[in-house]
Amino acid sequence: MVRLKYQYGRGGEVVKKIVIIAFVMGLLAGCRSDTQAISLIDQEGTLIGNNSGVTTIVNALENGGSVEMIELQTKAEPYGLAVQYDNASVGETGDWMLENAVKSFILIDNVEMVDINVGSETYSYSKEKLEEEYEKDFDDVTTEKEWEEVNGWIN
């Protein structure tokens, strides 16, 4: 629980305005739309060792608000990413997991394995196998236009 102590007088008005602005910004940050593509492609080139970059990507992907834990496997190659989702929040498993794995491979240059854990189930994805399946080199997706085409060839 966040407790704020309000000051009265002129300083109190400033605090109130700051709280209101922070609240509105928080609401706006929670809204997702097609502008997600612009912000995510800006993350392209992130490396698996970059905690904050990987966290930004995972949280921006579908069901990002249901992430319970992110684990980076960086000790030895192949580098990997494991994401634990809250089972109750994500609902049914399905296409979103594959989409999140593909987008992770595109945005995180040196990740080769992605494990998505929902409840007690683990779904594992290999960059090499998915590139073969889609006949695409994920490292070639570097522009906004190419990023927008990704959903077309995933689905």
N, C-alpha and C positions, 0 to 999 in steps of 0.2 A: 504494500500500500504506500502510495506516495503522499506525503504530507507537506503542504506548503504553509508557510507562515506569512500572512499578509501584513504589510505595514500600512498604517493609515496615513492619509495625507497624499501628497504628490507622489512620493516614492511607491505607495501602494498601487496607484493607478498604473505605473510603469510595470510593476510585477504582474498585474492583471492582464495587461496588454501582451506581455511576453508569454504568459500561460496560454492565452487565447491563440496567439500566433503559432505557438508550438503544437497546440491541439489540432489546429487546422492543417498544419504541415504534416502531422502524423496521419490525418485522414487522407490527405492527398497522396501521401507516399504509399498507402495501402491500396489505392486504386490501380488496376492493371488494365491495359488496353493494347492496341496494336503498336503503340510507341515502345512496347517492351522490346521489339526487334531492334530498335535503334540503340537502346541502352545495353542490350545483351551483346550485340556485335561489337560494341566498344570494349567489351571484356575479352574479345578474341586475342589469343596470344598469352593468356594467363598460364602460369606454370603450376603444377600440382603442389609445389612447396609454398605457394603464396596463400597462406591461410585466409586472409581477408578477401582476396580475389575469388578464390574458390567458394567461400561462403556467400559472397555476393551473387555469384552465378547460381548456386544451388537454391538460394532463397528466392531468386527471380523466376525460376522454372515453375512449371505447374506443381501445385501442392506444396510450394515452398513454405507456406505458412504452417505446414504440418510436420516440418523437419524437427526431429528430436535430437539427432546427433549426426555429425559429419566426421568421418575418419579418413585421414589421408595416409596412404601407404607409400612412403617415400624412402624407405631404407634401402631397397634394392629394386632393380628393374625386373619385371614390368611394373611401373608405377600404377597405383590404383586409388579409387575413390569409393568409399562405402557411405551410403546415406540411409539412416534409419528414419522412417516416417511413422507418425502416430496412426495406428490402424483405424481407430474410430473416426479420425478426421478426414482421411483420404477416401473413404468409401470403397468402391470396387477397384481392384487392380486392373490393369489393362494397358491400352495404347499409350497412356501418359508416361508410363515407366520407360518404354522403348524410346519415346520422343525425348524424355529427359536424358537418357543415356546418350543418344545420338548428339544432342545439343551440347552435352558435357564434353564429348570427344571433339567436337568442332571448336569449342571455346577454350578448352584446356589442352594446350599443345602436347604435353608429354604424358597424358594419362592414357593407359592402354586397357585398363579393366575398370568397369563400374558395377558395383553391387548395390542393388536397391532392396532394402529390407522393409517389409510391411508386416507387422505382427511377427509371427514366427517363420514367415516365408522369406527366402532370399532369391532374388532374380539377378543372375549374373550376365553381363554383356561384355563382349570383346570388341575392341575397336577394329582389329584386323578382320574378324568375321563379318561385322556389319558393313565395313567398306566393301568387302567382296560381295555381300548380298545386294547392296544398293549400287554396286559398280561405280562408287564415288570415292574420291580422295578427300576425306574430311578436312585436311589441312588446306585445301584449295578454296574453302569458303572463307573469304576475308572481307567481302564488301556487304553493304546493306542489301543490295539487290540479290546477291547470292544467298544471303541469310533468309530473305523473304521466300525464296524458292525451296528452302529446306522442308517446310511443312508439306509441300506438294509431293516430294519424293519419299517422305516418311510414310504418309498415309496412303 
